[in-house]
Amino acid sequence: MLNKPEYLLIALVIGLLFLIPACTEVEPTPTAINVVEPEEIIYEGKVLYLANCVTCHGVNLQGNPNWRSGTDKDGQPLPPPLNGTGHTWHHSPGLLSQIIKYGLKIYDENYEGKMVGNENLTDEEIYSLLEYIKSVWPEEIRTDYTEKNSRQ
């Protein structure tokens, strides 16, 4: 049989075993709520595209068929396709983000055309928008673009 001091010692040890984990800080584990799936990013990008870009670049991101040489009634260049058949994929993600946000004034401060940018979009929204645009490119272009830009 245990005497009183031994009971107290055992009770103290057991109490410490419960107390120590309660006093240590544990990092929260990520949950599915914290994870943004690529499909969700692309869907958000599509919604943003439809709200901000579709009027000029078209529902299928096709742009204007005469975009290389044509101008509109105001003498402005026609919008290029964003679906992989134009030159969008020749530009870095950083440059594309700047064009989306600030328009073509990044090339010419006196630019007065129609691609004026969307300064109301956040960086995260622009990222989603670009992910949507890239999602419609042919697989070979997407792969080449990803490889090229991952080295920069």
C-alpha positions in Angstrom: 0.0 0.0 0.0 1.2 3.6 -0.8 1.6 6.1 1.9 0.3 9.7 1.7 3.4 11.3 0.2 3.6 8.7 -2.5 -0.1 9.3 -3.4 0.7 13.1 -3.6 3.7 12.5 -5.8 1.7 10.3 -8.2 -1.1 12.8 -8.3 1.4 15.6 -9.0 3.0 13.6 -11.9 -0.4 12.8 -13.4 -1.5 16.4 -13.0 1.7 17.6 -14.8 1.1 15.2 -17.6 -2.3 16.9 -18.3 -1.0 20.4 -17.6 2.1 20.4 -19.9 0.3 19.8 -23.2 -2.3 22.4 -22.3 0.4 25.0 -21.7 2.3 24.5 -25.0 1.3 26.4 -28.1 0.2 24.2 -30.9 0.2 25.4 -34.5 -3.2 25.1 -36.1 -3.3 22.5 -38.8 -4.6 23.6 -42.2 -8.1 22.5 -43.0 -9.8 22.2 -46.3 -11.3 25.7 -45.7 -7.8 27.2 -45.9 -7.0 25.6 -49.2 -8.0 27.3 -52.4 -8.4 24.8 -55.2 -7.1 25.6 -58.6 -10.7 25.3 -60.0 -11.9 27.9 -57.5 -9.1 30.3 -58.6 -10.0 29.7 -62.3 -13.7 30.2 -61.6 -13.0 33.4 -59.8 -10.9 34.5 -62.7 -13.7 33.7 -65.2 -16.1 35.8 -63.2 -13.7 38.7 -63.1 -13.0 38.3 -66.9 -16.8 38.4 -67.6 -17.1 41.5 -65.5 -14.0 43.4 -66.8 -12.7 42.1 -70.1 -15.4 40.3 -72.1 -16.8 43.5 -73.8 -13.6 44.0 -75.7 -11.8 40.6 -75.8 -15.0 38.5 -76.3 -16.7 35.6 -74.6 -14.3 33.1 -75.9 -11.2 35.4 -75.3 -11.0 35.6 -79.1 -10.4 39.3 -79.4 -11.0 41.0 -82.7 -10.1 39.0 -85.9 -8.3 42.1 -87.3 -6.4 42.9 -84.1 -2.9 42.8 -85.7 -3.6 45.7 -88.1 -7.1 47.0 -87.6 -8.4 50.0 -85.7 -11.8 50.8 -84.3 -14.0 53.8 -85.3 -12.0 55.9 -82.9 -8.7 54.9 -84.4 -7.7 52.7 -81.5 -6.0 49.3 -82.0 -8.4 46.4 -81.8 -8.3 44.1 -78.8 -6.0 41.0 -79.2 -7.2 37.5 -78.5 -6.3 36.2 -75.0 -7.0 32.5 -75.9 -3.5 31.5 -76.9 -3.9 32.5 -80.6 -2.5 36.0 -80.0 0.7 37.2 -78.3 -0.5 37.3 -74.7 1.6 34.2 -73.8 4.8 36.0 -75.0 4.6 38.3 -72.0 5.7 37.5 -68.5 3.1 37.1 -65.7 4.5 40.3 -64.1 4.0 42.4 -67.3 0.5 40.9 -67.9 -0.4 41.8 -64.3 0.8 45.4 -64.9 -1.2 45.7 -68.2 -4.3 44.4 -66.5 -4.0 46.8 -63.6 -2.6 49.9 -65.3 -3.5 49.5 -68.9 -1.2 50.3 -71.8 0.0 53.5 -70.1 2.9 51.4 -68.8 4.2 51.6 -72.4 3.2 55.2 -73.2 2.3 57.7 -70.5 0.3 59.6 -73.1 -1.7 56.6 -74.1 -5.4 57.5 -74.5 -6.8 54.2 -75.8 -9.3 51.9 -74.5 -7.1 49.5 -72.5 -6.9 51.8 -69.5 -6.5 49.0 -66.9 -8.4 48.0 -63.8 -6.8 49.6 -60.8 -9.8 48.4 -58.7 -8.6 44.8 -59.0 -6.4 43.4 -56.2 -3.3 41.4 -56.9 -5.1 38.2 -56.0 -7.9 39.0 -58.4 -5.4 39.7 -61.2 -3.7 36.4 -60.4 -7.1 34.6 -60.7 -7.9 36.4 -63.9 -4.5 35.4 -65.4 -5.1 31.8 -64.2 -8.4 31.8 -66.1 -6.8 33.2 -69.2 -4.0 30.6 -69.1 -6.6 27.8 -68.6 -8.0 28.3 -72.1 -4.6 28.2 -73.8 -3.7 25.0 -75.6 -1.8 22.7 -73.4 1.5 23.0 -75.2 1.5 26.8 -74.8 0.5 26.5 -71.1 3.4 24.1 -70.5 5.9 26.2 -72.4 4.8 29.3 -70.6 5.0 27.7 -67.2 8.4 26.3 -67.8 9.7 29.6 -69.2 8.4 31.7 -66.4 9.4 29.4 -63.6 13.0 30.0 -64.5 12.8 33.7 -64.1 
